[in-house]
Amino acid sequence: MNRFTTLSLAAATSALLLAAPAQAAGFKLTSPTIKPGSTLSQAQVFNGFGCSGENVSPALSWSGAPAGTKSFALTLYDPDAPTGSGWWHWVVYNLPASTTGLPAGAGSADGKEMPAGAVQGRTDFGSAGFGGACPPAGDKPHRYVFTLYALKTDKLDVPADASAALVGFMIHFNQIGHASFTAKYGRKK
């Protein structure tokens, strides 16, 4: 490699590292009832689509947000859903920067337990609020990825009926860090 190629490669690598916010050191998302890698309980299973769970969002807490955090967004995503694009189970945004957690059941459709100003977006079930796990019977256990994003903006400016993909685009455009954990759930035939 010549000197120009080496410098160009180094500059491109540096630009990529700066452009993609990584999991911020010390930024943690936890749940008192769901341990990373564990199996979701019936409380976090959807009630519908052939599933008969309680459809209750878990309690979550977080700490160590990066400096400059102006709000948070939270998503629950199943990358293993047989759709070609995964499945969005929960989308919450405009959580105030002062928020450090959500109680169990905060994802109810009425949003009574959400902090003032927080918005629950439309999930792939077609409505706002938490939609629990419900993979096809007999499929391998699916992964459910809970991710909290620290954002550099006070508010995501999206329409009230925005798709999870549009909200996700705005989250990724404004993130300065994220923290996540994954749990699993499967159903027998």
Secondary structure, DSSP 8 states (H G I E B T S, - for coil): --HHHHHHHHHHHHHHHHHS--B-TT-EEE-SS--TT-B--GGGB-EETTEE-------EEEE---TT--EEEEEEEETTSTTTT-EEEEEEEEEETT--EE-TTTTSTT-TTS-TT-EE-B-TTSSBS---B---TTS--EEEEEEEEEESSS-----TT--HHHHHHHHHHHEEEEEEEEEEE----
